[in-house]
Amino acid sequence: MPCKGCIVREIDYEVSFENCKQTALFESIEDHLKRAHMLMNQEDQTFHVKEQGIKELYDFCVDHAVEMDTIQFRLDQTDWRPLSEVLHVVEMQWIDQVIQDEQLTSHYQPIVTPDLEIYAYELLARFYHKDGRVIYPNEIFSAAKERGRLYALDRVCRLTAVRHAKHITQKAFINFIPTSIYSPEFCLRSTINLANELEIDPYRLIFEVVESEKVEDMDHLKTILEYYHSKGFEYALDDVGEGYNTAEVLSFLRPNYMKLDIKYVQGVATDPDKQLIAGQFLEKALAVDAIPLAEGIEAVEDFEWLKAKGYQLFQGYLFGKPSAVPQTEIFI
């Protein structure tokens, strides 16, 4: 049974009139929503309404030329925002269908050894509208944040990736957003159960922390990673130079893999500053017994430099782009 945040439920909008000086306006809107049977509950200067109710409230304010910046709304205890922004949230309703109908698949990008053997694949989510049009990751994750759907989106991406891992014999890197997991035992249960159901050896699954969501609570992240480890899975840290830049943090988290970010990889063969960072990264990885992986490689000379330096795994367009069918051979 998935947790509440992982299920796409109808959104509960909380609307505050605390900063609105028009007392009569509050009463008029309350009466209007009651007549339309769209008012869930009301206390003090606050309403709770569902999606249709918030649209009705917005239209009422437009029709009556109300100053909407004096009225605020929020979703699930998030920050208050002016009502003038609420239509943007409503317009993102399409993401609910994408998640509910699982309109996504996973593509495979090879991760190779210095000898160009395929060691693993990173499983990358690809999203589609009902008519087949592609939805780009930045678009869908932005919509998920707007509508409070990151929990549900992260879950469906993880489960889809686990299903696709069944079709390969190598290891699979699977991204996850740590801030979307409030309780590992509860939020990750469906992921663990699916892997067991498909008889996938836990050792083949490597869960990769997505750095696009800044991790502020390292203790919480440690709890998640320890849970994965207790179930036999490995884990990787992405963009280590950005979010986990101290030896103390890395020693605390003890990752199995560490990824050097693309901005330090591309051009490293001829850039002394990038070479310095790549060298320091390598030392950090080896100090905590993590396997160093360079991602975003497009040039042979960068691959050769990193290989000579001592990097053990490599990923990038030089070896293969993400594809619907796993690539089986590497040619450069």
C-alpha positions as CSV (number, residue, x, y, z in Angstrom):
1,M,0.0,0.0,0.0
2,P,1.7,3.2,-1.1
3,C,1.9,6.2,1.2
4,K,-0.4,9.2,0.8
5,G,2.2,11.3,-1.0
6,C,2.9,8.6,-3.5
7,I,-0.8,8.5,-4.6
8,V,-2.2,11.1,-7.0
9,R,-5.1,12.4,-4.9
10,E,-7.2,15.4,-5.6
11,I,-5.4,18.5,-4.3
12,D,-6.5,20.3,-1.2
13,Y,-6.0,24.0,-1.6
14,E,-5.8,26.1,1.6
15,V,-6.7,29.8,0.9
16,S,-6.0,32.6,3.4
17,F,-7.7,36.0,3.5
18,E,-5.7,37.1,6.5
19,N,-4.1,40.0,4.5
20,C,-7.2,40.9,2.7
21,K,-8.8,44.1,4.0
22,Q,-12.2,43.5,2.3
23,T,-14.2,41.7,5.0
24,A,-17.3,41.7,2.9
25,L,-15.4,40.0,0.1
26,F,-14.6,37.0,2.4
27,E,-18.2,36.6,3.2
28,S,-19.3,36.9,-0.4
29,I,-16.8,34.2,-1.5
30,E,-17.8,31.9,1.3
31,D,-21.5,32.2,0.4
32,H,-20.7,31.6,-3.3
33,L,-18.6,28.5,-2.6
34,K,-21.3,27.1,-0.3
35,R,-24.0,27.5,-2.9
36,A,-21.8,25.7,-5.4
37,H,-21.1,23.0,-2.8
38,M,-17.3,23.5,-3.3
39,L,-16.3,24.6,0.2
40,M,-14.7,21.8,2.1
41,N,-14.3,23.6,5.4
42,Q,-13.7,27.1,6.7
43,E,-12.0,28.4,9.8
44,D,-11.2,32.0,10.8
45,Q,-10.0,33.7,7.6
46,T,-9.1,30.4,5.8
47,F,-10.9,28.2,3.2
48,H,-10.1,24.6,2.1
49,V,-11.3,23.8,-1.4
50,K,-10.6,21.2,-4.1
51,E,-9.4,21.8,-7.7
52,Q,-12.8,22.9,-9.0
53,G,-13.3,25.1,-6.0
54,I,-10.1,27.0,-6.5
55,K,-10.9,27.6,-10.1
56,E,-14.4,28.9,-9.1
57,L,-12.8,31.1,-6.5
58,Y,-10.2,32.5,-9.0
59,D,-13.0,33.2,-11.5
60,F,-15.0,35.0,-8.8
61,C,-12.1,37.2,-8.0
62,V,-11.5,38.0,-11.7
63,D,-15.2,38.9,-12.2
64,H,-15.2,41.2,-9.1
65,A,-11.9,42.8,-9.9
66,V,-10.4,41.6,-6.6
67,E,-6.7,42.4,-5.9
68,M,-5.5,38.7,-5.8
69,D,-2.1,39.5,-4.3
70,T,-3.8,40.1,-1.0
71,I,-5.2,36.5,-1.0
72,Q,-2.8,33.6,-0.5
73,F,-2.9,29.9,-1.1
74,R,-0.8,26.8,-0.5
75,L,-0.7,23.1,-0.9
76,D,0.1,20.6,1.9
77,Q,1.7,23.0,4.3
78,T,4.1,24.5,1.7
79,D,4.9,28.2,1.5
80,W,2.1,30.7,1.0
81,R,1.8,32.1,-2.6
82,P,-0.4,34.9,-4.0
83,L,-3.7,33.7,-5.5
84,S,-2.6,35.3,-8.8
85,E,-0.3,32.3,-9.3
86,V,-2.8,29.5,-8.7
87,L,-3.8,29.1,-12.4
88,H,-0.2,28.0,-13.1
89,V,-0.7,25.1,-10.6
90,V,-4.1,24.2,-12.1
91,E,-2.7,24.2,-15.7
92,M,-0.2,21.5,-14.6
93,Q,-3.0,19.0,-14.1
94,W,-1.7,16.9,-17.1
95,I,1.1,15.5,-14.8
96,D,-1.5,13.7,-12.7
97,Q,-2.5,11.6,-15.8
98,V,1.1,11.0,-16.7
99,I,1.7,9.5,-13.2
100,Q,-1.6,7.7,-12.9
101,D,-1.4,6.1,-16.3
102,E,2.4,5.5,-16.1
103,Q,3.1,7.3,-19.3
104,L,6.8,6.7,-19.2
105,T,9.5,4.2,-20.0
106,S,13.2,3.8,-19.1
107,H,16.1,4.2,-21.6
108,Y,19.4,2.5,-21.1
109,Q,22.8,4.4,-21.2
110,P,25.9,2.2,-20.9
111,I,28.5,2.6,-18.2
112,V,31.8,1.1,-19.2
113,T,35.2,0.0,-17.8
114,P,38.6,1.2,-19.1
115,D,38.5,-1.8,-21.5
116,L,35.1,-0.7,-22.9
117,E,33.3,-3.6,-21.3
118,I,29.7,-2.7,-20.3
119,Y,29.7,-2.7,-16.5
120,A,26.2,-1.3,-16.0
121,Y,23.4,0.9,-17.5
122,E,21.9,4.0,-16.1
123,L,18.1,3.8,-16.4
124,L,16.8,7.2,-17.4
125,A,13.1,8.0,-17.4
126,R,11.4,9.2,-20.6
127,F,7.9,10.7,-20.4
128,Y,5.2,10.9,-23.1
129,H,1.8,12.5,-23.6
130,K,-1.1,10.3,-24.6
131,D,-0.6,11.4,-28.2
132,G,3.0,10.3,-28.2
133,R,4.7,13.7,-27.8
134,V,7.8,13.7,-25.6
135,I,7.7,15.5,-22.2
136,Y,11.2,16.7,-21.3
137,P,12.5,16.0,-17.8
138,N,12.8,19.6,-16.8
139,E,9.2,20.2,-17.8
140,I,7.8,17.3,-15.9
141,F,9.8,17.8,-12.7
142,S,8.9,21.5,-12.7
143,A,5.2,20.5,-13.0
144,A,5.6,17.9,-10.2
145,K,7.0,20.6,-7.9
146,E,4.2,23.0,-8.7
147,R,1.5,20.4,-7.9
148,G,3.2,18.6,-5.0
149,R,3.7,15.5,-7.0
150,L,7.4,14.8,-6.5
151,Y,6.7,11.9,-4.2
152,A,4.4,10.2,-6.7
153,L,6.6,11.0,-9.7
154,D,9.8,9.7,-8.0
155,R,8.0,6.4,-7.0
156,V,6.7,5.7,-10.5
157,C,10.1,6.4,-12.0
158,R,11.8,4.0,-9.6
159,L,9.3,1.2,-10.2
160,T,9.6,1.6,-14.0
161,A,13.4,1.5,-13.8
162,V,13.3,-1.7,-11.6
163,R,11.0,-3.4,-14.2
164,H,13.5,-2.4,-17.0
165,A,16.4,-3.7,-14.9
166,K,14.9,-7.2,-15.3
167,H,15.9,-7.1,-19.0
168,I,19.6,-6.8,-18.5
169,T,22.2,-8.9,-16.7
170,Q,24.5,-6.0,-15.8
171,K,24.1,-3.6,-12.9
172,A,21.5,-0.9,-13.1
173,F,21.8,2.7,-11.8
174,I,18.4,4.0,-10.8
175,N,17.9,7.7,-9.8
176,F,16.0,8.8,-6.8
177,I,15.1,12.1,-5.1
178,P,16.0,11.8,-1.4
179,T,13.7,14.7,-0.4
180,S,10.7,12.7,-1.8
181,I,11.3,9.9,0.8
182,Y,10.3,10.8,4.3
183,S,10.4,7.3,5.7
184,P,12.5,4.6,3.9
185,E,10.7,1.7,5.4
186,F,7.4,3.0,4.2
187,C,8.2,4.9,1.0
188,L,10.6,2.3,-0.5
189,R,8.6,-0.8,0.4
190,S,7.0,-1.0,-3.1
191,T,10.5,-0.7,-4.7
192,I,11.9,-3.5,-2.6
193,N,8.8,-5.7,-3.1
194,L,9.0,-5.3,-6.9
195,A,12.6,-6.2,-7.0
196,N,11.9,-9.3,-5.0
197,E,8.9,-10.2,-7.1
198,L,11.0,-10.0,-10.3
199,E,13.8,-12.0,-8.6
200,I,16.4,-9.3,-9.3
201,D,19.5,-9.7,-7.3
202,P,19.7,-6.6,-5.0
203,Y,23.4,-6.4,-5.7
204,R,22.6,-5.5,-9.3
205,L,20.6,-2.3,-8.4
206,I,22.5,0.9,-7.6
207,F,20.4,3.7,-6.3
208,E,21.8,7.1,-7.3
209,V,21.1,10.3,-5.3
210,V,19.8,13.0,-7.7
211,E,21.7,16.2,-6.9
212,S,19.1,18.5,-8.6
213,E,17.3,18.3,-5.3
214,K,19.7,19.9,-2.8
215,V,20.1,17.6,0.3
216,E,20.2,19.6,3.5
217,D,19.5,16.9,6.0
218,M,22.5,14.5,5.7
219,D,21.2,12.4,8.7
220,H,18.0,11.7,6.7
221,L,20.0,10.9,3.6
222,K,22.2,8.6,5.6
223,T,19.0,6.8,7.0
224,I,17.8,6.2,3.4
225,L,21.1,4.9,2.2
226,E,21.5,2.6,5.2
227,Y,18.1,1.2,4.5
228,Y,19.1,0.5,0.9
229,H,22.3,-1.1,2.1
230,S,20.4,-3.3,4.6
231,K,18.4,-4.7,1.8
232,G,21.5,-5.6,-0.2
233,F,21.5,-2.7,-2.7
234,E,24.4,-0.3,-3.5
235,Y,24.2,3.4,-3.8
236,A,25.9,6.2,-5.7
237,L,26.4,10.0,-5.2
238,D,26.0,12.3,-8.1
239,D,27.7,15.7,-8.6
240,V,29.9,15.1,-5.5
241,G,31.9,18.2,-6.1
242,E,28.7,20.3,-5.6
243,G,26.7,18.9,-2.7
244,Y,29.1,16.6,-0.8
245,N,32.4,18.5,-0.9
246,T,33.9,17.6,2.4
247,A,35.8,14.5,3.5
248,E,33.6,14.3,6.6
249,V,30.4,14.1,4.7
250,L,31.7,11.5,2.3
251,S,33.1,9.4,5.2
252,F,29.7,9.7,6.9
253,L,27.7,8.6,3.8
254,R,30.1,5.9,2.6
255,P,28.9,5.7,-1.0
256,N,29.7,2.7,-3.2
257,Y,30.1,4.9,-6.3
258,M,30.9,8.6,-6.8
259,K,30.2,10.4,-10.0
260,L,32.4,13.3,-11.3
261,D,30.1,15.9,-12.8
262,I,30.1,16.6,-16.5
263,K,31.4,20.2,-16.1
264,Y,34.7,18.8,-14.7
265,V,34.8,16.0,-17.3
266,Q,34.4,17.8,-20.6
267,G,37.7,19.4,-21.6
268,V,39.6,17.9,-18.7
269,A,42.4,16.7,-21.0
270,T,43.5,20.3,-21.7
271,D,42.2,22.2,-18.7
272,P,44.6,22.4,-15.7
273,D,41.8,23.6,-13.3
274,K,39.5,20.7,-14.2
275,Q,42.4,18.3,-13.9
276,L,43.0,19.6,-10.4
277,I,39.4,19.0,-9.4
278,A,39.3,15.6,-11.1
279,G,42.4,14.6,-9.2
280,Q,41.0,15.8,-5.9
281,F,37.7,14.0,-6.6
282,L,39.6,10.7,-7.3
283,E,41.4,11.0,-4.0
284,K,38.2,11.5,-2.1
285,A,36.5,8.5,-3.8
286,L,39.4,6.2,-3.1
287,A,39.6,7.4,0.5
288,V,36.1,6.2,1.2
289,D,36.4,3.0,-0.9
290,A,34.0,4.3,-3.5
291,I,34.4,3.5,-7.2
292,P,35.1,6.7,-9.2
293,L,32.9,7.2,-12.2
294,A,33.3,10.0,-14.8
295,E,30.0,11.0,-16.6
296,G,29.3,13.1,-19.6
297,I,32.3,12.0,-21.7
298,E,32.1,13.0,-25.3
299,A,35.8,13.3,-26.4
300,V,38.3,10.4,-26.7
301,E,41.1,12.6,-25.2
302,D,39.1,13.2,-22.0
303,F,38.4,9.5,-21.7
304,E,42.1,8.7,-22.2
305,W,43.2,11.3,-19.6
306,L,40.7,10.1,-17.0
307,K,41.5,6.5,-17.6
308,A,45.3,7.2,-17.2
309,K,44.5,9.1,-14.0
310,G,42.9,6.1,-12.5
311,Y,39.1,6.4,-13.0
312,Q,37.4,3.1,-13.1
313,L,34.1,3.7,-14.8
314,F,32.9,6.0,-17.6
315,Q,29.7,7.2,-19.0
316,G,28.7,9.6,-21.9
317,Y,27.8,10.0,-25.5
318,L,31.2,8.8,-26.5
319,F,30.2,5.3,-25.5
320,G,26.4,5.5,-26.2
321,K,23.3,7.6,-25.9
322,P,20.3,6.5,-23.8
323,S,18.3,4.1,-25.9
324,A,15.1,2.1,-25.6
325,V,17.0,-1.1,-26.3
326,P,20.2,-1.8,-24.3
327,Q,23.3,-1.3,-26.3
328,T,25.5,-4.4,-26.3
329,E,28.8,-3.3,-27.9
330,I,30.9,-0.2,-27.5
331,F,32.8,1.4,-30.4
332,I,34.7,4.6,-30.2
